[in-house]
Amino acid sequence: VQLQASGGGLVQPGGSLRLSCAASGSIFSINDMGWYRQAPGKERELVALISNGGSTNYAASVKGRFTISRDNAKNTVYLQMHSLKPEDTGVYYCNVEIRGIEYWGKGTLVTVSS
């Protein structure tokens, strides 16, 4: 299983970005899909998670600003980010769970700076 993330970049505070992550390979059924991020000098943290049934879970720091969604037909997960803050800066990783095994993408860099 391979995960290809895209959509990162440089954005000013208050701006928006949309991340995408497409899974490919031997996929039968994806359970949870999620986004994590790692800021410089910090540990990786959960940003948002979405189950196969569409239930979502967000880190407190992004609630109301970020929206996670998925397209099961395309094996793709999205993260729409609004009102971005400098503290949202980091490498964003997508993660999927298939039959109890977790897979990680290589990460896409998001930089929020003026």
C-alpha positions as CSV (number, residue, x, y, z in Angstrom):
1,V,0.0,0.0,0.0
2,Q,1.3,3.4,-1.0
3,L,0.1,6.8,0.2
4,Q,0.7,9.9,-1.8
5,A,0.0,13.2,-0.1
6,S,-0.2,16.6,-1.8
7,G,-1.4,20.1,-1.2
8,G,1.1,21.5,1.3
9,G,2.9,24.8,0.8
10,L,3.5,28.3,2.2
11,V,0.4,30.2,3.3
12,Q,-0.1,33.5,5.2
13,P,-1.8,33.4,8.6
14,G,-5.5,33.3,8.2
15,G,-5.2,31.5,4.9
16,S,-6.5,28.1,3.7
17,L,-5.0,25.0,2.3
18,R,-6.4,21.6,1.3
19,L,-4.4,18.5,1.7
20,S,-5.1,15.3,-0.2
21,C,-3.8,11.7,0.3
22,A,-4.5,8.9,-2.1
23,A,-3.9,5.3,-1.2
24,S,-3.0,2.8,-3.9
25,G,-1.9,-0.9,-4.1
26,S,-3.5,-4.0,-2.6
27,I,-6.4,-2.4,-0.8
28,F,-9.5,-4.4,0.3
29,S,-11.1,-2.0,2.7
30,I,-9.7,1.0,4.5
31,N,-10.9,1.5,8.1
32,D,-9.7,4.7,9.7
33,M,-8.0,7.4,7.8
34,G,-6.3,10.3,9.4
35,W,-3.9,13.2,9.4
36,Y,-1.0,13.7,11.8
37,R,1.5,16.5,12.0
38,Q,4.9,17.1,13.4
39,A,6.2,20.5,14.2
40,P,9.9,21.3,14.4
41,G,11.3,19.9,17.7
42,K,8.0,18.3,18.7
43,E,6.5,14.9,18.6
44,R,4.0,13.8,15.9
45,E,0.4,14.5,17.0
46,L,-3.0,13.5,15.7
47,V,-4.8,16.3,13.8
48,A,-8.0,14.6,12.6
49,L,-9.4,11.1,12.1
50,I,-12.3,9.8,10.1
51,S,-13.7,6.3,10.3
52,N,-15.0,4.2,7.5
53,G,-18.5,5.2,8.6
54,G,-17.7,8.9,8.5
55,S,-17.3,9.6,12.2
56,T,-14.7,12.3,12.9
57,N,-12.4,13.2,15.7
58,Y,-10.3,16.4,15.9
59,A,-7.5,17.7,18.0
60,A,-8.8,20.5,20.2
61,S,-6.4,23.0,18.6
62,V,-7.9,22.5,15.1
63,K,-11.6,22.1,15.9
64,G,-13.8,24.5,14.0
65,R,-11.0,25.3,11.6
66,F,-10.1,22.0,9.9
67,T,-12.4,19.5,8.3
68,I,-11.5,15.9,7.4
69,S,-13.3,14.0,4.7
70,R,-12.9,10.9,2.6
71,D,-13.9,9.5,-0.8
72,N,-14.0,5.8,-0.4
73,A,-14.4,5.2,-4.1
74,K,-11.0,7.0,-4.7
75,N,-9.4,5.7,-1.5
76,T,-8.6,9.3,-0.7
77,V,-8.7,11.4,2.5
78,Y,-8.7,15.2,2.5
79,L,-8.0,17.8,5.1
80,Q,-9.5,21.3,4.5
81,M,-7.7,23.8,6.7
82,H,-9.0,27.3,7.3
83,S,-7.8,30.2,9.5
84,L,-4.3,28.8,9.6
85,K,-2.0,29.9,12.3
86,P,1.8,29.9,12.6
87,E,1.5,27.1,15.1
88,D,-0.1,24.9,12.4
89,T,3.3,24.8,10.7
90,G,4.7,21.3,10.3
91,V,5.0,18.2,8.2
92,Y,1.5,16.6,7.7
93,Y,1.4,12.9,7.4
94,C,-1.6,10.8,6.2
95,N,-2.3,7.5,7.9
96,V,-4.6,4.7,7.0
97,E,-5.5,1.5,8.8
98,I,-6.2,-1.7,6.7
99,R,-6.9,-4.9,8.5
100,G,-5.1,-3.8,11.6
101,I,-2.0,-2.6,9.8
102,E,-1.2,1.1,9.7
103,Y,0.4,2.8,6.7
104,W,2.0,6.2,6.5
105,G,2.6,8.6,3.7
106,K,5.9,10.5,3.4
107,G,4.4,13.8,4.6
108,T,3.8,17.2,3.1
109,L,5.1,20.4,4.5
110,V,2.8,23.2,5.6
111,T,4.3,26.5,6.5
112,V,2.2,29.3,7.9
113,S,4.1,32.5,7.9
114,S,3.9,36.1,6.8
